[in-house]
C-alpha cells in the first residue's frame, strides 16, 4: 500500500514546486503607462452628423481623443466638421463604403453580408480607405465591423472576413460584445466593443470596475452624440465618465483605439 502511493507523492511534490511559479506568471498584471490600471477608448460609428457638429467639439473641450469610424458618403455631408476633427487629433477609422449588414435587417438587404464574397469585401474596405484619405488626408489604421457582423456568404459557403481585416488594419472592433479586452491575449482583429448608447454613467461604471479589477482594456462604442433619441451616447454620461477618468485616483488611461493597440503591441509578452 505504501509503495503504491509513493509515485503519487512524487507527483504531488512536483506539482507544488511548479505551481507557484506558474501562478505568479499568470497573475502578473499588464503594465499600462504611468501606472494606470486600465485603458479606456471611446469609439463612434457611421460618421453621424451629431458627432461632427456636437460630439467632437464636446470632447475637445475636455482634451479627450476618441475614435470615429467613418462611412465616406456620410462624412462628406459634414466635411468641414470632420476636417476639424482630424486637426484636433481625433482618430479616424474605416467603417466600409456601404455599411454591409445581415440581410435579416430589411434596410440592409441591398448590401447584405450574405451576398458578399471575401474579394468584394476586401475591395470595399480598400476603397473606403482611399476615399477617406482623399477627403481628410489620413489613411485609417482601424476598422469597426458594421453591425458587428464578421462573415460573408451563407450556409456551407459562409466565410469569416476577420483575416481580411487583420491584413488591412491594425484593429477590427466588434459591437454589442460582453466584456473588455485582455491586453496580453486579445486578438486585435476581434476587439470587443461594448455599447454606451442610451446609458447613464451609473450603468457604465460597473464595466469600468470590472475592467480595472482585471487590468484590461474597455472599448466603448456608440453612434449619435447628444441627450435623446435612439442610438445616442448621452453627453451628460460622457461628462461624468471623462471627469471620472481624469481623476488620477481612478487609474484610467483614456486614449483612441489605435493608440492603445500600438502600446499593447509594443509591450505585451504574447505575439
N, C-alpha and C positions, 0 to 999 in steps of 0.2 A: 504494500500500500504506500509506504514512504517513498520507495523508488519510483512508483508510477507518478507521484506528484512532483518529483524533482525537476523534470523538463518544464512543467508548468511554472514552477517557481522561478526558473531561469528566465522564462519568457516574461513574466510579470516584472522582474527586476529590470530587464532590458527596456520594457515599456516605460517604467518610471524614470529611467535615466534619460530616455529620448524625449518624452512628452514635454517637460518644462521648456526645453529649448524651442520645440515646435510651437507650443502655445504662445510663448513670448513673441515669436516672429509673427504669428498671426495677429496678435493684438497691437502691434506697433502701429500707431496712427499715422496716416499720411500727413506730411508736413506742408501745410498751407503757408503762404508768405506772411511774414511779420507776426508769426504766432497765432494767426487766425484759426478758428475751429472748423469753419465750413466755407464753401464757396456758394454764392447765390447769383444766378443770372436771370434777368428779366427779358423775356422774348415775346415778340408780337408778330402775327401773321397777316398776310394778304395785302399790305400797303393800304390799309384803310385810311380814308381821308382824315378821320379824327386823330390818327397817330401823327400825321404831318402838321395839322393845324393846332392841335391842343396838347397831345400827349408828349411829343418831343420837347416843345418849349417848357412843359412842366418838369420833365426830367432834367433839362438843362439848368433850371433854377436850383436844383439840388446837386448839380455836377455829377449826375449819375448817367452812366452809359448803358444802353440796352442793346438788344439785337433785334433787327427788324427784317423779316423775311418777305421779300417783295415779289409780287406778280407784276411784271413790267408794265402791262397795259393800265393797271391801277395806279402805279407810281407816276405815269405820265400825266394823270389828271391833277396831281399836286406837285409838279416837278420842282417848283421854287422851294417848297417846303422840304422836299427830300434832299435838295442840294444843300440847304441849311443844316439838315441832319448830318450829312457827311462832313460838313465843315466843322460841326460841333463835336465830332468824334463818335457819333453813334455808329454801331456796326451794321452793315448792310449784308443781308443774306439772300439766298435764292429760294423761291417758293414755286418754281416752274413757270411755264408760259400760260398753260390752260387750266391749272389747278385740277388735275385729274383725280377723281374720287370713285368709289364704287358706284356702279350704275343703279344700286339699290336706292340711292338718292336720285329722285326724278330729275332734279335740276342739274345733275352731273351726267346724265345719260349720253350727252353728245361727246363727252370726254371721259368715258367710263374706263377705269383701270382694266376691267375685264376684256376690253377691246385693244389694249395696248400690247406692244411687244417690247422686249428689252432694248432693241435698237431704236424704236420710236421714242422711248423714254430718254435714252441717252442723248439723242438728237435734241429733244425738247429742253433738257437741262443745260446743255451746251448753248443752245440758242438763248435761253433766259439769261445766262451769264453774260453773253455777248451784248444783249440788249441793255442790261443793267449797266454794264461798263460804258456803253455808248451814252446812256442817259446821265450817269453820275460820275464817271471816271474812276470807278472802283470795280474790281472783279471779286465777286463773292467767293468766300472760302467756306462758308457754312450753308447748310440746307435744312429745311424743315419739310417733312413728308405731308403733303396736303391730306387733310382728314386723318392723318396718321397711317394711311394705307401704304404698305411696303411691297405690294405684289403687282404683277401684271398677268393677264390671261385668266383662264378659268379651268376648273376641273383638273384633269391629268396634265394639262398644258400650263398650269399656273407656275410662275417663277417669281423669285424674290428679286427686287431691283436694289436691294441693300448693297450688293457688291458694286453696282454701278455708282452708287452714291459714295461708297468708300474710295473708289478710284478717282472721282472728280472733286471731292470735297474733304475738308478736314473733319467735319462732323455732319451727322444727319440726326435731326431731333424728331421724336415722336409726339404723340398727342393723347391726352386722357390716360396717361400711364399711372401706375400705382405706387411708385416710390422714387426716391432720389437716386443719383448715380454714385457708384463706388469708384473713387478715383484710381485705385490700384487695379481694378478688374474690368471696369466698364468698357464697352465697345463704342468708340467714337461715332461709328456709323449708325448706332442704335441708342442714342441718348434718350433717356426718358424725359418727357415733358409733362408737367402736372398743371392742370387748369387753374387759373386765377380769375377768370371771368366770373362776375356775379358774386364774388366772395368778399366778406369783411376781413379785416386784419385778424380778428379773433379766430377765423377759420383757417387762415394761413399759418398762424403761429405754431400750431401743433406739428405742421410739416417742417418748420424751421427747427423745432426742438428735436424731432426725430432725426433730422439731418445732422444736427450738432452732436447728438449722442453717439453717432457713428462716424463722425468726421467726413461726411460725404458732400456731394455737390447737388444742390437743388436748382433745377431749371424750371422756372415758372413760365407758362405760356398763356397768351391772351390775344384779343382781337381789337375791338373798338376800345377807345380810351375816353372815359367820361364818367358820368354818375348814374346813368339809367339806360335802359334798353337791353336787348338781347346781345349775348356775346360781348359784354362790355366789362373791361377791367376798370374798377372804380378808382378815380384819382384820390378819393378820401382814404381808401385802403392803401394805395401806394404811398401816400404821405406818411401814414403811420409805419408802414413797412420800411421806408427809407430812413426815417428817424431812428427806428429800432436798429437797423443795420449799421448806421453810422455811429452808434454808441459803442465805443471800444470795449466796453464790458461784455458785449454780446458776441464778440469774436467772429464777426461776419465779414468776409471779403466779397463785395458786390462788384461784378465785372461782366463784360459781354461773354457770350458763349465761346467765341474764338480765342479770346484772351485766356480764359480758364483752361481750355483744351490744350493750348500751347504750353502753358505752365505744367499741366499734368504730364504731357508728352515728354517734357524735359526732366521731370523729377520722379516719375514713378519707376518702380523696380521691374514691373512686368512689362513685356513688349506690348 
